[in-house]
Amino acid sequence: MKNDVNRQWLLNGRPDETNPVVLEDHFKYAEAPRPGIGPGQFLVRSLYLSIDPAMQGWMRQLADYMPAMSMGDVMLGRAVGRVVESNHPDYPVGELVYGVFGWQDYYVSSGADRNGVPVNKPPRGAAPQSVLGALGTTGLTAYFGLFDVGRPVPGDTVLVSGAAGAVGSLVGQLARLSGCRVIGTAGGPRKCDWVVKELGFDACIDYQTENVADRVAALAPGGVNVFFDNVGGTVMEAGLANLAMNARVALCGGIAGYTKLIPGPANYMQLVMKRARMEGFLVIDYMPKWPEGVARLSQWIAEGKLKETVDIADGFDKAPKALIGLFSGANMGKQIVRIGDDPAA
């Protein structure tokens, strides 16, 4: 990669209600000159791109917490990189930073990212990959979604859908650290074995070959106290069918609806019958508390109590395919794309 070129992936099309599938044709490769900086600005050279299911909604302009994209705009996305030029006292050359920089090599900032949020600095010594995974918005989504929305107590049974994904794989481990019994759902024996043997879940249900509702009933005869849902669709209905009294349901994502239209849960009245609470959340709602979450997640990782799995695709050209692969379950853990060498390495 030439240092005077800014490679970019531009929005070239959108998924829609008729065809919600993300396609390679939705992206267009482009090259622009490396940008310069002015007074009070700094230049970030991105190293890794974060690949997240929510990007499908950003492309469709369904997320009011992300700026709208017009055709030809650089694709929105979080990234981590090094400051390589600076006229800003708070962001010296060599600083590791992360934020919504987009799918491109370089980003010019005066202190904010494309979402208007201050450019963040990770804990000293943090690996760049971790900044987008367990120590970034992925880990914080798992942390606040489980503890602030799910509110588990020791002895609870916690059901995690999408247990082999970036957020779900962390949620199950955090629930185990809280003294809970944890059941996951995932697609295929390889993922289910990994969730149980490597991540320490008590059980994992293969939604591709097993009846999820029946298996949850067998594994949790007393019902599910906390249901952390990343999937939606029939898996969500299976979780609702097995709620314990006064259960808490944390709605994090609905990846089942990202590739096809699905109806809402037919058995939502279970929430009434079980006096349960179902709540959606976004990690940005907890921004003032992010330092707390990062500190606790960092401690558990340092102590070897929390494993983070990063699925790395190598090369700037891999970004569109990496995003598309999320919706077929191609990844294990957090999906990121490596796009450059770390100048500090």
N, C-alpha and C positions, 0 to 999 in steps of 0.2 A: 504493500500500500504506500503510495506517495504522500509525503507529509504536506504537500501543497494542494491536495485534493480533498474535498469534503464529499464522501459518498453518502447518498441519501436514498431512502425508500419513500416514495410519494404515494399519496392516496389517489388511486386511479379508478375506483369503483366502490360500491357499498353492498353489503348484504342487506336484505330487506325482509319484510314479512312473508312475501311469496317464496323467496329463496334465502333463508338466513345463513347458508353455508358460506364461510370465508374461502375465497378462491385466489389462486396466484395472480389472476388477471386484475384483482383489486389493488395491486401494487405495481408501481413503475420505478425502475432504477434510474437514478440521475447522478450527475457529478457537478459540483459547484466548486469555485475556488475556496481555499481555506480562508475563513473570515478573519478580519483584523479586529482589534479592540480599541476603544476610546477611553477617555478619562473615567475612572471609577468602574471599569469593566474588567472581566477576566475571561479567559478562553479555556474550556474544558475539552480534553481529548477523551472520548468515551472508550471504555475497555470492554464492557459487557452490557448487553441489552436484556431487560426483563421481558419475558414472554408470559402473558396472562390471559385467561379466558375473557376477562372483562373487556379486552380490546375489541371484541366483536361488537359490544354495545357502544364503545367509543366511536367506531367506524359508522355506526348507525345513528349517532348523535342522540343516544338514549340516556346518557349519563350527564346530569346537570352539574356534576362536580368536576367535569373535564371540559376544556374549551372546545367549541365546535370546530370541526375540520371541513374545509372546502376542498374541492377537487384540486389536486396539485400540491396540497400542503404536505409537509413532512409528517409521516405517520407518528402519531402520539405514542409515547412509551417511556417507561422509566429506564434509566441507565446509571452506571457508575463509571467515574473516570478520574483522571488527574488534571489538575490545573497546570497548563503548560505555558501560559502567558498571563500576566496580571498587572493591573493598575488599581487593584482593590486591596486595602490593608487587611481585610479579614479573610481573604482567600489567596494566600501566597502560592507561588509556583511550587509544585510537588504535593500540594494538599489533595487528599482523596475526598471526593465529593459525590453526591448522588441526588437525583431528582428527575423530573419529567423533562428530559433533554431531547427526546424524539429519536427516531431511527436514523441517525447520522453520526459521522465521526466527530464533528466539532459542534460546540454550543457556546455562544457568547452570552454572558449574564452580567447584570449589575448587582446580583445578589438573590434573584428569584429565578425559578424555573418557568417552563411554559404554562404552568398552571397558576402562576402568581404566588407560589409557595416558596419560602426561603430555601435556598440550596442547602442541603444537609451535609453534615460531616459525621462519619461513623466513629465509633469508639476507636481509640488508638490501638493499632495492632490487628484490627479486623481485616479479614480477607475480603478482597473486592467482591467475590462471589457471595459471601455471607450478607453483604449489604443489600443485595437484592432478594435474599432468601430469608433465613431465620432471623437476621437482625434488621431486615427491612420491612416493608409493608406486608409481605407475606407472613412473616413471623408475628408481627403485631396484629394482623387480622386474626390469626389463630389465638393469640393470647387474649385480646380483649373480647373476641367473640365467645370464647369459652368461659372466661372468668367473669366478665361483666354482664353478658347476656345469658349464657347457660348456667352460671353460678353453681357449679358442681360442689358437692360435699362428699367427704369420704364415705365409701360404701355405695354411692350412686352407680347405676348402669348408664354408660354413655354410648350412644350410637353415632358413628361418624360415616357419612356417605362420602364417596370419593376419597377413601382412606389412603390411596397410593399417590394422590396428587400433592401439590406443593403445600396447601393449607391443611388438608386433612391428615397428612402424615405427621404434621406437628401437633395438631389438636389431640390426636390419640395419645401421643407421648405425654403431653401436658396433663391430660386427664389421668393417666396412670401415675404421674408424679403427685397428683392430688388424692391418690388413694381410691380411685374409681376402677370399676370393671369396664373394659372397653371392647366394643364390637365394631368392626369396620365393614364396609362394602367396597369391592373393587372388581375389576374386570379381568378374569382369567386366573388360573392357578399360580402362575409365576408371581403376579402382583400380590395375591392373597398370601402366599408363602412368605414373601418379603415383609409384608405388613405384620405378620405374626412373629416370624423368627428373628427379623432384624429390628423391628420397631417396638416389639413387645406388646402388641395388641393381644387380648385374650382370645379373640376369634375373628375370622374374616369371612364374609359371605361373598361368593362369586355370583354376581348378578347375571352373568351370561348363561350360567347353567343351573342355578338354584332358584327356588321360589323365595324371594327375599322376605316377604311377610311371614311365611311359615317358618323360615329359619330364625328370624328375629324372635318369634313367639317361643321357639324351642330353646333358644339361647338365653332369653330374658323372660322367664315365666312370670316374674313379678312386674314386668313392664320396663319401659325405658324412661329414665328420669331426665336425661338431657339428650336431645337429638340435634346434632350439628349437621345441617344439610348443605351440601355443595352441589347437589345434583338436580333435585326436583323430579317431576314426572312420577312414574310408577314407584321408584325408590322412595320418594317422599311419602307417597301414600302408604307404603309398607311401614315406614317409621311411624306415621300418624296412627296406623291401625294398632300399634303396640305401645302406646304411651301409658306410663304410670300416672296415678293421680297426682295432680299439681306439677306435671312435667313442664320443662322449658324447652322450646324449640328455637334454635338460632339459625336464621336464614342468611347464609353467606353467599351462595351462588345457585345457579340453575343450569348447569352445563348441558343437561338433557334437552333443553329448549333452544340451544344455540345452533343446532343443525336441522331441527324440524319443529313444526308447531305442535305444542302439547297443551292439553286442557289443564285447568287448575285442579287441585285435589278434590276428588269426588267425596272423600270422607272427612272433610274439614270439620264436620260436627263433632268429631272425636275431641276437638279442643274444648268444646262445651261440656261433653260428657265427662271428660277427665279434668275439668277445671284447669286446663293447661294454658300456657302463654306462648304465643309464637311472635317472634320479633325479628325484623330485618335490621341490618346495621351496615355501616361503612366505616372502615378504619380511620378515615379522615375525621370522623366525629370525635375521636379520642386523641387528636393531635397534641393537646396540652399534656397528656399523660404518656406520650411516646417515650420520654426518657426513662420513666419507671419500667415500661415493658422491655426496652432494650437492655436495661441493667439486669433485670431478672433473667432474660433469655441468654444474655452473655454469660452470666454466672452458671446457668445450667449446662451450657455448652462447654465451658471451661472445666466443669466438674465431671464431664462425660455422661451426664444424665439425659442430655437431649442430642439426638443425632439429626444432622441436616444432610439431605441427599440432594445434590445438584446435578441435573442432567444438562450437560454442556454440548451445544452444537457449535462447531468451529467454523467461522467464516461469515463475513457480512452478508454474503449471498444466501445464507441459510435462514435468515429471519422469517420470510413469508412461510416457508415450509414448516418451520418450528411452530409457528402460531397455528397453522392448519392441523398439525399433528396433535395438538392439545385436544381437539374435539373427537379424535379417534382413539384417545388414550395411549398415544405413542410414548409419552414421557413417564419417568419414574421420579417422583419428587418435584423439585423446582426446576422449570425449564428456563434456561438462559442461553444467550448466543454470545460467544466470544468474538469480538470484532477487531481487536488490536492488542499489541504488546504493551505491557506496563512500562513506561519510561523509568519508573523507580525501581524496577526489578534488577 
